[in-house]
């Protein structure tokens, strides 16, 4: 699962283990989060999850890009 958060002036994509809190729909405030990718000036929308991949669009160094995190 993923979440976007503003930290130190930039956005990042985080993952948390939903099986630990038993909740559907996202990470809770107290959940331990792992940073997957960071340093974005802006994110166009919340990340999308499809199977074992997370996809998002982000602005990094004045260039928009589409990014995918998942197994190769």
C-alpha positions in Angstrom: 0.0 0.0 0.0 1.2 3.5 -0.6 0.7 7.0 0.7 2.0 10.4 -0.3 3.3 12.7 2.4 4.9 16.1 2.5 8.2 15.9 4.5 11.0 18.5 4.6 9.4 20.5 1.7 9.0 17.6 -0.7 6.7 14.7 -1.4 7.4 11.0 -1.2 5.8 7.7 -1.9 5.6 5.4 1.2 4.5 1.8 1.8 3.0 0.3 4.9 1.9 -3.2 5.9 -1.9 -3.1 6.2 -2.0 -6.6 7.7 -0.6 -5.1 10.9 -3.5 -2.6 11.5 -6.3 -4.7 9.9 -7.7 -1.7 8.1 -8.5 -1.2 4.4 -8.0 2.0 2.5 -4.6 3.2 3.4 -1.9 3.7 6.0 -3.0 5.0 9.4 -1.2 7.9 11.1 0.7 5.6 13.5 1.7 3.0 11.0 5.4 2.4 10.3 6.1 3.6 6.7 8.9 2.7 4.3 10.0 5.3 1.8 9.9 3.9 -1.7 10.8 7.1 -3.6 11.1 10.8 -2.6 12.2 14.3 -3.5 9.1 15.3 -5.6 8.0 18.9 -5.8 4.5 17.8 -6.6 2.5 14.6 -7.2 -0.4 14.8 -9.7 -2.7 12.4 -7.8 -2.6 9.6 -5.2 -0.6 6.6 -6.3 -2.5 3.8 -8.0 -2.0 0.1 -7.1 -2.3 -2.7 -9.6 -1.4 -6.1 -8.4 2.1 -5.9 -7.1 3.0 -2.5 -8.7 2.5 1.1 -7.6 2.3 3.8 -10.2 2.4 7.6 -9.8 3.2 10.8 -11.7 5.5 13.2 -10.0 7.4 16.5 -10.6 11.1 16.1 -10.0 13.7 18.7 -11.1 11.1 20.7 -13.1 10.2 17.6 -15.2 7.0 15.5 -14.9 7.5 11.7 -15.1 5.5 8.5 -14.6 7.1 6.1 -12.1 6.5 2.5 -11.3 7.6 0.5 -8.3 7.3 -3.2 -8.3 9.1 -6.4 -9.2 11.2 -6.4 -12.4 
